[in-house]
Amino acid sequence: MLAAIGAPSIEALFDEIPPHLRVQSLDELPAGLSEFEVMQLMSARARQDVRALCFIGAGAYEHHIPAAVWSTITRGEFYSAYTPYQAEASQGTLQSIYEYQSMMASLTGMQVSNASLYDGATAVAEACLMAVRANRRSKAARILLPRSLHPHYRAVTLTTTLNQGLAFDTLAYARDAGHVSLEALAAHDRQDFTALVIQQPNFFGVLEDVDALTDWAHAREALVIAVVNPISLAVLKPPGEWGAQGADIVVGDGQPLGCPLSSGGPYFGFMTTRMQHVRQMPGRIVGGTLDVEGRPGFALTLQAREQHIRRAKATSNICTNQGLLMLAGTLYLSLMGAEGLARVAAASMARTEELLRALSAISGVRRVFARPGFHEAVLALERPVAPVLAALAERGIQGGLDLGAYYPELGAALLVCATETKSSADIDAYARALSETLRAARAA
């Protein structure tokens, strides 16, 4: 290769870098290993990976994944394929996206879905930008953002839109019930705002009064952005049926649909909307068509990314189609069906109620919000949460999320979650460990 390009050596390829900027040696790097030695090292590391009982939710949920999901998507034609830019050459990929879009539109009660986004947090940010483009009646580019929205979603949204001219007003949650009340909206009653974000269930696992909130926003000519857990839609009213008119944009994270807890990801974001807003939707949309011989096929119908149109005209310059994870979600939904998804949702709610009863019976533990929820809830402890979680971790239990950094006003508050993967024995083990940990802390 050097001869073909006329270079005398590898070093000559880097002759533009001044000598004083070059690293002469990498003393901290260990010596190279053979393939066999690497396999031995990785096997030893894998043996250190001990699975703990996990009761953390907060946007990342442990659900049973049918073996067929990852057995299928790890096939070479799926696992090693990137999203095709000449997509008509890959009818299989296009059909899988089309089926995904159809399922997500049906699940959320909306008319159209895109081909997925990077994750749930960026999907919320994209939805806020989309709402500003879609709601021409509003001149404020102002979004009402509940404080009970996932704090990571809020942070990513603020960062993504920092230089986009959007403004955000934070809505307080009711301290006794954990939801956004109509009283919290009173200050915005006569203001110009573009959209209201509603998370259902919210970050605390609490169910919002989505009908009242949606109708309130629409009565003031604002759009409604729904942020939902897809599993919950098997038992809760879909956003397309909220209030008199339904939500306008629906987003969320597809991780519960067949994506494992793989050290934080990757996940995929979903977005659905009404047909009237389809040209403001970021990402890609696959549609059905006929070829020149009249045979059915699939094609990219809308491509609003900057790779396809002028950058200034693009609806997004950062959106990413998570094709592999989207396919996992499609297979999961196909295998579970409406009945299976409803069973998962119902079992998760039942396990969480069982968990809350067991933990609330412990001295020094109480439930914070007196309102119906889905499969998460907030508990108040009698002492700081971090040392308690550390002690539980030593016993092989991931006990939940310390809310102190996000909601200091709640004091020693712990967010816990249970899904269908937890048994009564698991819950008893957690309750026993927490009780003993709190007793030991009192005695210390």
C-alpha positions as CSV (number, residue, x, y, z in Angstrom):
1,M,0.0,0.0,0.0
2,L,2.9,2.3,0.8
3,A,4.3,1.7,-2.7
4,A,1.0,2.4,-4.3
5,I,0.7,5.8,-2.7
6,G,4.3,6.7,-3.0
7,A,5.2,6.8,0.7
8,P,8.5,5.4,1.9
9,S,7.3,4.4,5.4
10,I,4.4,4.5,7.9
11,E,6.2,7.4,9.7
12,A,6.2,9.4,6.5
13,L,2.3,9.4,6.6
14,F,2.5,11.5,9.8
15,D,5.3,14.0,8.8
16,E,3.0,16.9,9.1
17,I,2.9,16.4,12.9
18,P,5.8,18.4,14.5
19,P,8.2,16.2,16.4
20,H,7.7,17.9,19.7
21,L,4.0,16.9,19.6
22,R,4.6,13.2,19.0
23,V,4.5,10.7,21.9
24,Q,7.8,8.9,21.8
25,S,6.8,6.0,24.0
26,L,3.7,4.6,25.8
27,D,5.2,3.5,29.0
28,E,1.9,2.9,30.8
29,L,0.6,0.5,28.2
30,P,1.0,-3.2,29.2
31,A,2.7,-5.6,26.8
32,G,0.7,-7.0,24.0
33,L,-1.2,-10.3,24.5
34,S,-1.8,-13.2,22.2
35,E,-5.3,-14.2,21.2
36,F,-5.3,-17.0,23.7
37,E,-4.1,-14.7,26.5
38,V,-6.8,-12.2,25.7
39,M,-9.5,-15.0,25.9
40,Q,-8.1,-16.0,29.3
41,L,-8.2,-12.4,30.5
42,M,-11.8,-11.8,29.3
43,S,-13.0,-15.1,30.8
44,A,-11.5,-14.1,34.2
45,R,-13.2,-10.7,34.0
46,A,-16.5,-12.3,33.1
47,R,-16.3,-14.5,36.2
48,Q,-16.1,-11.3,38.3
49,D,-19.5,-10.1,36.9
50,V,-21.9,-11.2,39.6
51,R,-25.6,-10.7,39.0
52,A,-27.3,-8.9,41.9
53,L,-31.0,-8.7,42.7
54,C,-32.0,-5.4,41.0
55,F,-34.8,-3.2,42.3
56,I,-33.7,-0.1,40.4
57,G,-36.0,1.3,37.7
58,A,-35.7,5.0,36.9
59,G,-36.0,4.5,33.1
60,A,-34.1,1.2,32.8
61,Y,-36.2,-1.9,33.5
62,E,-35.4,-5.5,33.9
63,H,-38.0,-7.6,32.0
64,H,-37.9,-11.1,30.7
65,I,-36.7,-11.2,27.1
66,P,-37.8,-14.3,25.1
67,A,-34.7,-16.2,23.8
68,A,-36.0,-15.8,20.2
69,V,-35.4,-12.0,20.3
70,W,-31.6,-11.9,20.5
71,S,-31.2,-15.3,18.8
72,T,-32.7,-13.6,15.8
73,I,-31.2,-10.2,15.8
74,T,-27.7,-11.5,16.4
75,R,-27.8,-13.2,13.0
76,G,-25.2,-11.7,10.7
77,E,-27.6,-10.1,8.3
78,F,-29.1,-8.0,11.2
79,Y,-26.3,-7.7,13.7
80,S,-23.6,-6.4,11.3
81,A,-25.8,-4.3,9.0
82,Y,-25.9,-0.5,9.4
83,T,-28.9,1.6,8.4
84,P,-28.7,1.6,4.6
85,Y,-28.6,4.9,2.9
86,Q,-29.7,3.4,-0.4
87,A,-32.3,1.6,1.6
88,E,-34.4,0.3,-1.3
89,A,-31.6,-2.3,-1.8
90,S,-32.6,-3.8,1.6
91,Q,-36.2,-4.7,1.5
92,G,-35.9,-6.8,4.7
93,T,-34.6,-3.9,6.7
94,L,-37.3,-1.6,5.3
95,Q,-40.0,-4.1,6.1
96,S,-38.8,-4.6,9.7
97,I,-38.9,-0.8,10.2
98,Y,-42.4,-0.6,8.6
99,E,-43.7,-3.3,11.0
100,Y,-42.1,-1.5,13.9
101,Q,-43.7,1.8,12.9
102,S,-47.1,0.1,12.6
103,M,-46.8,-1.5,16.0
104,M,-45.7,1.7,17.8
105,A,-48.5,3.8,16.2
106,S,-51.0,1.2,17.3
107,L,-49.5,0.9,20.8
108,T,-49.6,4.7,21.4
109,G,-52.9,5.3,19.6
110,M,-51.3,7.7,17.1
111,Q,-51.3,7.8,13.3
112,V,-47.6,7.7,12.3
113,S,-44.3,6.7,13.8
114,N,-40.7,7.4,12.7
115,A,-38.0,4.7,12.5
116,S,-36.7,5.3,16.1
117,L,-34.4,7.7,17.7
118,Y,-31.2,7.6,19.8
119,D,-32.9,7.1,23.2
120,G,-35.8,8.3,25.3
121,A,-34.0,11.4,26.6
122,T,-33.1,12.7,23.1
123,A,-36.6,11.8,21.9
124,V,-38.0,14.3,24.5
125,A,-35.6,17.0,23.3
126,E,-36.6,16.3,19.6
127,A,-40.3,16.4,20.6
128,C,-39.8,19.9,22.1
129,L,-38.1,21.2,19.0
130,M,-40.7,19.5,16.8
131,A,-43.5,21.2,18.9
132,V,-42.1,24.6,18.2
133,R,-42.0,24.0,14.5
134,A,-45.5,22.5,14.5
135,N,-47.4,25.0,16.7
136,R,-47.3,28.1,14.5
137,R,-50.0,29.8,16.7
138,S,-47.5,30.1,19.6
139,K,-44.7,32.7,19.2
140,A,-43.0,32.1,22.5
141,A,-41.2,28.8,21.8
142,R,-41.9,28.1,25.5
143,I,-42.3,24.6,26.9
144,L,-43.9,23.6,30.3
145,L,-41.6,20.9,31.7
146,P,-42.8,19.1,34.9
147,R,-40.2,18.6,37.6
148,S,-41.6,15.1,37.9
149,L,-40.2,14.3,34.4
150,H,-37.2,12.0,34.4
151,P,-34.3,14.3,35.5
152,H,-32.0,12.8,32.8
153,Y,-34.6,13.6,30.2
154,R,-34.9,17.2,31.6
155,A,-31.1,17.6,31.5
156,V,-30.6,16.3,28.0
157,T,-33.5,18.4,26.7
158,L,-32.0,21.6,28.2
159,T,-28.6,20.8,26.8
160,T,-29.8,19.8,23.3
161,T,-32.0,23.0,23.0
162,L,-29.5,25.4,24.7
163,N,-28.8,27.4,21.5
164,Q,-32.1,26.8,19.7
165,G,-34.0,29.6,21.3
166,L,-36.4,27.5,23.4
167,A,-37.5,28.5,26.9
168,F,-38.6,26.2,29.6
169,D,-40.9,26.7,32.6
170,T,-40.7,24.1,35.4
171,L,-43.9,22.8,36.8
172,A,-44.0,21.8,40.5
173,Y,-45.4,18.5,41.6
174,A,-47.8,18.1,44.5
175,R,-45.7,17.2,47.5
176,D,-48.4,14.9,49.0
177,A,-49.3,12.9,45.8
178,G,-46.3,13.4,43.4
179,H,-48.4,14.5,40.4
180,V,-48.8,17.7,38.5
181,S,-52.0,19.3,39.6
182,L,-54.1,21.9,37.7
183,E,-53.2,24.3,40.5
184,A,-49.6,24.1,39.4
185,L,-50.6,25.3,35.9
186,A,-52.5,28.3,37.2
187,A,-49.6,30.7,36.8
188,H,-49.5,29.9,33.1
189,D,-53.2,30.3,32.5
190,R,-53.0,33.4,30.3
191,Q,-49.4,33.0,29.0
192,D,-48.3,32.1,25.5
193,F,-46.7,28.6,25.7
194,T,-46.0,26.2,22.9
195,A,-46.4,22.8,24.5
196,L,-47.0,20.9,27.8
197,V,-44.9,17.8,28.5
198,I,-46.7,15.0,30.4
199,Q,-44.9,11.9,31.6
200,Q,-47.2,8.9,32.3
201,P,-46.3,7.3,34.7
202,N,-44.0,10.1,35.9
203,F,-40.5,9.6,37.3
204,F,-41.9,8.7,40.7
205,G,-44.1,6.0,39.2
206,V,-47.1,8.1,39.9
207,L,-50.0,8.3,37.4
208,E,-50.9,11.7,36.2
209,D,-54.4,13.0,35.5
210,V,-53.6,13.0,31.8
211,D,-57.2,13.8,30.6
212,A,-57.4,17.0,32.6
213,L,-53.9,18.1,31.7
214,T,-54.3,17.4,28.0
215,D,-57.6,19.3,27.8
216,W,-56.1,22.2,29.8
217,A,-53.3,22.5,27.3
218,H,-55.4,22.2,24.2
219,A,-57.9,24.8,25.5
220,R,-55.0,27.2,25.5
221,E,-53.9,26.2,21.9
222,A,-50.8,24.4,23.1
223,L,-49.6,21.0,22.0
224,V,-49.2,18.0,24.3
225,I,-46.0,15.9,24.4
226,A,-46.6,12.6,26.0
227,V,-43.6,10.7,27.5
228,V,-44.6,7.1,28.2
229,N,-43.3,3.7,29.2
230,P,-44.3,1.4,26.4
231,I,-45.1,-1.5,28.7
232,S,-47.6,0.6,30.6
233,L,-49.6,1.2,27.5
234,A,-50.8,-2.4,27.6
235,V,-53.0,-1.5,30.6
236,L,-53.2,2.3,30.6
237,K,-55.1,4.6,28.2
238,P,-52.9,5.3,25.1
239,P,-51.8,8.9,24.6
240,G,-53.9,9.1,21.4
241,E,-57.0,8.9,23.6
242,W,-56.0,11.4,26.3
243,G,-58.6,14.0,26.9
244,A,-61.0,15.1,24.1
245,Q,-58.4,15.2,21.4
246,G,-55.5,13.1,22.5
247,A,-51.8,14.0,22.7
248,D,-50.0,15.5,19.7
249,I,-46.5,13.9,20.0
250,V,-45.7,10.7,21.9
251,V,-42.1,9.7,22.8
252,G,-40.3,7.4,25.2
253,D,-37.6,4.9,25.5
254,G,-38.1,1.4,24.0
255,Q,-35.6,-0.3,26.3
256,P,-38.4,-2.3,28.1
257,L,-39.2,-3.9,24.8
258,G,-36.6,-6.6,24.5
259,C,-33.4,-4.6,25.4
260,P,-31.3,-5.9,28.3
261,L,-29.7,-3.9,31.0
262,S,-26.3,-3.9,29.3
263,S,-24.3,-1.5,31.5
264,G,-26.5,1.4,30.5
265,G,-27.4,0.7,27.0
266,P,-27.7,1.1,24.1
267,Y,-31.4,1.8,24.0
268,F,-33.8,3.3,21.4
269,G,-36.2,6.2,21.5
270,F,-39.6,6.1,19.8
271,M,-41.7,8.9,18.5
272,T,-45.2,8.9,17.1
273,T,-47.5,11.8,16.1
274,R,-50.6,12.8,14.2
275,M,-50.5,12.9,10.4
276,Q,-50.9,16.6,10.4
277,H,-47.5,17.0,12.0
278,V,-45.6,14.3,10.0
279,R,-43.5,16.8,8.0
280,Q,-42.1,18.2,11.3
281,M,-41.1,14.8,12.6
282,P,-37.4,14.1,12.8
283,G,-35.7,11.0,11.5
284,R,-36.9,8.6,8.9
285,I,-40.3,7.1,7.9
286,V,-40.7,3.9,5.8
287,G,-43.8,3.5,3.7
288,G,-45.4,0.8,1.6
289,T,-45.3,1.2,-2.2
290,L,-45.5,-0.7,-5.5
291,D,-42.5,-1.2,-7.8
292,V,-42.7,-0.6,-11.6
293,E,-44.1,-4.1,-12.1
294,G,-46.9,-3.6,-9.5
295,R,-45.3,-5.7,-6.8
296,P,-45.6,-4.5,-3.2
297,G,-42.5,-3.2,-1.5
298,F,-41.1,-0.6,0.9
299,A,-39.3,2.6,0.6
300,L,-38.0,5.5,2.7
301,T,-41.0,7.9,2.4
302,L,-39.7,10.8,4.4
303,Q,-36.0,11.5,5.2
304,A,-35.7,14.8,7.1
305,R,-32.1,14.3,8.3
306,E,-29.3,16.6,7.1
307,Q,-27.7,13.8,5.1
308,H,-30.7,13.8,2.8
309,I,-31.7,17.5,2.5
310,R,-30.2,20.9,3.0
311,R,-28.9,21.2,6.5
312,A,-31.0,24.4,7.1
313,K,-34.2,22.5,6.1
314,A,-33.5,19.4,8.2
315,T,-35.9,18.7,11.1
316,S,-32.9,17.4,13.1
317,N,-29.2,17.3,12.8
318,I,-28.5,14.8,15.6
319,C,-31.2,12.1,15.4
320,T,-30.0,8.5,15.0
321,N,-32.1,5.5,14.0
322,Q,-31.2,2.7,16.4
323,G,-32.0,0.0,13.9
324,L,-30.8,-3.1,15.8
325,L,-32.5,-2.2,19.1
326,M,-35.6,-1.2,17.2
327,L,-35.6,-4.7,15.6
328,A,-35.4,-6.2,19.1
329,G,-38.4,-4.2,20.1
330,T,-40.3,-5.3,17.0
331,L,-39.6,-9.0,17.7
332,Y,-40.5,-8.6,21.4
333,L,-43.9,-7.0,20.5
334,S,-44.5,-9.7,17.9
335,L,-43.8,-12.5,20.3
336,M,-45.6,-11.1,23.2
337,G,-48.7,-9.7,21.5
338,A,-51.3,-7.6,23.2
339,E,-52.2,-10.3,25.7
340,G,-48.6,-11.1,26.6
341,L,-47.7,-7.4,27.0
342,A,-50.8,-6.9,29.3
343,R,-49.7,-9.9,31.4
344,V,-46.2,-8.4,31.8
345,A,-47.6,-5.0,32.8
346,A,-50.1,-6.5,35.3
347,A,-47.5,-8.8,36.8
348,S,-45.1,-5.9,37.2
349,M,-47.7,-3.8,39.0
350,A,-48.6,-6.7,41.3
351,R,-44.9,-7.4,42.2
352,T,-44.3,-3.7,43.0
353,E,-47.4,-3.6,45.3
354,E,-46.1,-6.7,47.0
355,L,-42.7,-5.1,47.3
356,L,-44.2,-1.9,48.8
357,R,-46.2,-3.8,51.3
358,A,-43.1,-5.8,52.4
359,L,-40.8,-2.7,52.7
360,S,-43.4,-0.4,54.2
361,A,-44.0,-2.9,57.1
362,I,-40.3,-2.3,58.2
363,S,-39.8,0.2,61.0
364,G,-38.3,3.4,59.6
365,V,-39.7,2.9,56.1
366,R,-42.9,4.6,54.6
367,R,-44.4,5.2,51.2
368,V,-44.2,8.9,50.2
369,F,-46.9,9.5,47.6
370,A,-50.5,8.5,48.3
371,R,-51.6,8.1,44.6
372,P,-51.9,5.2,42.2
373,G,-48.8,4.2,40.3
374,F,-47.5,1.8,37.7
375,H,-44.4,-0.3,38.7
376,E,-42.3,2.2,40.7
377,A,-42.7,4.1,43.9
378,V,-40.9,6.4,46.3
379,L,-40.1,5.3,49.9
380,A,-38.8,7.5,52.7
381,L,-36.1,6.1,55.0
382,E,-35.3,7.1,58.5
383,R,-31.6,7.6,57.7
384,P,-29.5,8.6,54.7
385,V,-30.1,6.4,51.7
386,A,-26.5,6.1,50.3
387,P,-25.0,4.0,53.2
388,V,-28.1,1.8,53.2
389,L,-27.8,1.1,49.5
390,A,-24.0,0.4,49.9
391,A,-24.8,-2.1,52.7
392,L,-27.5,-3.8,50.5
393,A,-25.1,-4.0,47.6
394,E,-22.6,-5.9,49.8
395,R,-25.4,-8.5,50.2
396,G,-26.0,-8.8,46.5
397,I,-29.0,-6.4,46.3
398,Q,-29.3,-3.3,44.2
399,G,-31.9,-1.7,46.4
400,G,-33.1,1.3,44.3
401,L,-32.1,4.8,43.4
402,D,-31.2,7.5,45.9
403,L,-33.2,10.5,45.0
404,G,-31.2,12.9,47.1
405,A,-29.2,14.4,44.2
406,Y,-32.4,15.0,42.1
407,Y,-35.0,15.8,44.7
408,P,-33.3,16.9,47.9
409,E,-36.6,18.3,49.2
410,L,-37.8,14.7,49.7
411,G,-35.1,14.0,52.2
412,A,-33.9,10.4,52.5
413,A,-36.0,9.1,49.6
414,L,-35.5,5.9,47.7
415,L,-37.1,5.0,44.3
416,V,-37.8,1.3,44.0
417,C,-39.1,-0.8,41.2
418,A,-40.2,-4.4,40.6
419,T,-41.1,-6.2,37.4
420,E,-42.4,-9.6,36.5
421,T,-38.8,-10.9,36.9
422,K,-39.0,-10.7,40.7
423,S,-40.4,-13.5,42.7
424,S,-41.9,-13.5,46.2
425,A,-38.6,-15.0,47.5
426,D,-36.7,-12.1,45.9
427,I,-38.9,-9.6,47.6
428,D,-38.6,-11.4,51.0
429,A,-34.8,-11.4,50.6
430,Y,-34.8,-7.6,50.0
431,A,-37.2,-6.9,52.9
432,R,-35.1,-9.1,55.2
433,A,-31.8,-7.4,54.1
434,L,-33.3,-3.9,54.4
435,S,-34.7,-4.6,57.9
436,E,-31.4,-6.0,59.1
437,T,-29.4,-3.1,57.6
438,L,-31.6,-0.5,59.3
439,R,-31.4,-2.3,62.6
440,A,-27.6,-2.5,62.4
441,A,-27.4,1.2,61.6
442,R,-29.5,2.1,64.7
443,A,-27.4,-0.1,66.9
444,A,-24.1,1.4,65.6
